[in-house]
């Protein structure tokens, strides 16, 4: 039984939930979940948690994401991408690579976005996309997101390809629509591929077919990213054997049951990962204490995580 994350290279045409269902069937386990939903037409990195890996999801740092986006200029649609109904078409002969590049400067840094109607955000318990399909549009609150960089990969009108590095919660469809609006010609997202999501990278991704083949050949472990790696953004505190054994009874380790020799420098309330023999065994919080070292308060124990 594997525990951890399998990075699926999601194909176009299926939902993220469809991917989870396929992975459940391939691996023969019910405990499967995903993070960072991708639209059905989008491809690329979809982290899928398996067995005890599902318990790690709340502690992941997926704050930075990277996408390769293909924009079609001169058109707007109701979904902000080319899967929707075309609402308008405009000439683009005046748009040069210089004009486009200059426009991008207005969309880097901290920007405000209004989430699209065709999204999974809920309002009064109802997903917005269900309201949109009924022809209902409701007011949405703008959100602050961070665009770390925008790089033109190709410019071949009416298409422009961009590499977007952004914060979690950024809607690339909205970004495309806003860029088109600023240019005055409109734009819609035609293709979207996620290449990075926090600690998950496309170079480590596997297709559903490759995963199925790996299972049949008994080498699926090669595609499983251990939880201890996915939480590498948290400070590591390695335990002695007696410290790890105490976790099984819900006892937080004292500092004499820890292998670290130096005093831990921490921010109050900081999360840390407790490890034993290089495996994740718990996530804990550090709190101020009278002693030289902070108090360790257990948040989640992963006794069977490998």
Secondary structure, DSSP 4 states (H G I P E B T S, - for coil): ---EEEEEEEPTTS-HHHHHHHHHHHHT-S-EEESS---TT-EEEEEEEEGGGGGTGGG----EEEEEEEEEETEEESSSBTTS-EEEE---TT--HHHHHHHHGGGSEEEEEEPPSSSS-EETTEEHHHHHHTT------EEEEEEEEEEEEEEETTEEEEEEEEETT--HHHHHHHHHHHHTS-EEEEEEEEEEETTEEGGG-B-HHHHHHHHHTT-GGGGEEPHHHHTTTSEEEEBPHHHHHHHTTTPPPPGGGB---SPPP--TT-EEEEEETTEEEEEEEEE--SSSSPEEEEEEE-TT--
